[in-house]
Amino acid sequence: MNDKDIMEGILLLVKGATDLYLHGTIESNTQNVHTTFDNALCDVLKMQNEIYTKMSDKGWYPTEKVEQQKLDNIKPKIIED
């Protein structure tokens, strides 16, 4: 297993934790529980961003740039739906 595989595995685990914390935040029935999940969600989102940035810097998470024109064309369709 190489470093890229390890980072991909970590990213998947962090994304899974993000999903759990999001649902915990949404479904919490007291302010204390909501705040605890919300804080954990913010922390794990920061972690996810750091992992993504490191992977992107190494070329392990390629993204493509989209022309502004294409974004402008899609935006009205999203708003209408």
SULSUL-V972567 format. One record per pair of residues at least 12 apart in sequence whose C-alpha atoms are under 10 Angstrom apart, sorted by the first residue. I is the first residue (numbers start at 0). J is the second residue. Records with the same first field share a line. If there is no record, write none. Layout:
I->J + J
This chain:
2->54 + 59
3->54 + 57 + 58 + 59 + 60
4->59
6->50 + 51 + 53 + 54 + 59
7->50 + 51 + 54 + 59 + 60
9->47 + 50
10->46 + 47 + 48 + 49 + 50 + 51 + 54
11->47
12->47
13->43 + 44 + 46 + 47 + 48 + 50
14->43 + 44 + 46 + 47
15->43
16->39 + 40 + 43 + 44 + 47
17->39 + 40 + 41 + 42 + 43 + 44 + 46 + 47
18->40 + 43
19->36 + 39 + 40
20->33 + 35 + 36 + 37 + 38 + 39 + 40 + 41 + 43 + 44
21->33 + 36 + 37 + 39 + 40 + 41
22->36 + 37 + 40
23->35 + 36 + 37 + 39 + 40
24->36 + 37 + 38 + 39 + 40
25->37
